[in-house]
Amino acid sequence: MATNKRTYPNSNFAWYNDEDRLAIVCEDTTSVSGESTVEKYDSFQGAGNLSGNLTASSTAAGGFVDFTSVGHTLAIGDRVAISGTTSYDGNHAVTAVADSFGVGTTFRIAASNSESNEGASSGVTFTSLFIDNGLRITYTAKYGTIDAQTEDLKTEAGLDSGLHPAVVCYIKSRMFEDAGDIQRAQYFRGMYDKMVKQYPLRKSGVRTLSVPRL
Amino acid sequence: MTAKNIIEQIEKLFGRQQEQYMFQLINDALDDIASHKRNFTSSKTTDLKKHQRWYSLDDDVVDIKRVEVLDTNDRYVMIPKLADSHKILREDTDSNTATWTASTGSDDSLT
């Protein structure tokens, strides 16, 4: 029996979409006055899943502050909440990151840089305002595009090899159409439609996988 | 089959053709097949951001099949689609928010 019961950032997630955007909503668990929504569903408001101690901070020219947190996995544009400092507590966007041999060492935020080193004291931490790779969508996709003669339709575009002859028929149809030979254009268009409609071919009629008893 | 193989077959019938035009026809065929077959699926991940409602979809997305959220055991769990979002969110004033604007300090509001 599993001892660790799975929990979600919020148990009432749902999604919907319009033409070119995907919306993620979840149960509104806060009661902050002045919120812009009055519904039971709202945008995700949970905590992020990345955090760490800040062991040092240093000011940088141009109104930036660098925080040291060895092993951080933040990227430019990520948003973090900093706590435990005198001057920099609150939410910030990461403007730059540095690493040593692939291991994150420091990240930079934009802030007035009056304090010299706020990371030296204990209890100075950051928490991400996002769940790293917390959202995955699976979708029906267009095939990749071909723009070089050496590119393979299977490996570059993702088209099954059984449909490659259909591409040839499609092009022939278009070429004959351009030449004004409508009869031949329709012939190849018909072949193309038939190939696409019938693929994948199942001559055997067996559509299930028989798993042998071990 | 490579693009070169296809172009060779076409040129055998029609003679020498412009390379770019051949690429355009091949890509037209791929788009046409994708719109009919819908058997090419792909997956992508992105960060689930606090206070962000909308996530833009890439141009290659034809139809969303599944949306999953990472749970605390690092497993992706499928979440349902709202069938009547217009009812549930009818009075939601920030539903048209599309972009996140980075800000400093304690401001964490949507713009």
Interface residues (C-beta under 8 A of the other chain):
Chain A: N4 R6 T7 Y8 P9 F13 A14 W15 Y16 N17 D20 R21 L22 A23 I24 V25 S36 T37 V38 E39 K40 Y41 D42 S43 F44 Q45 G46 A47 G48 N49 G77 D78 R79 D89 G90 N91 H92 A93 I109 A110 A111 L129 F130 I131 D132 N133 G134 L135 R136 I137 T138 Y139 T140 A141 K142 Y143 G144 T145 I146 D147 A148 Q149 T150 E151 D152 L153 K154 A157 G158 L159 D160 S161 L163 H164 A166 V167 V168 Y170 I171 K172 R174 M175 A179 Y192 V196 K197 Y199
Chain B: M1 T2 A3 K4 I6 I7 Q9 I10 L13 F14 E19 M22 F23 L25 I26 N27 D28 A29 L30 D31 D32 I33 A34 H36 K37 R38 N39 F40 T41 S42 S43 K44 T45 T46 D47 L48 K49 K50 H51 Q52 R53 W54 Y55 S56 L57 D59 D60 V61 V62 D63 I64 K65 R66 V67 E68 V69 L70 D71 T72 N73 R75 Y76 V77 I79 P80 K81 L82 S85 I88 L89 R90 E91 D92 T93 D94 S95 A98 A102 S103 T104 G105 S106 D107 D108 L110
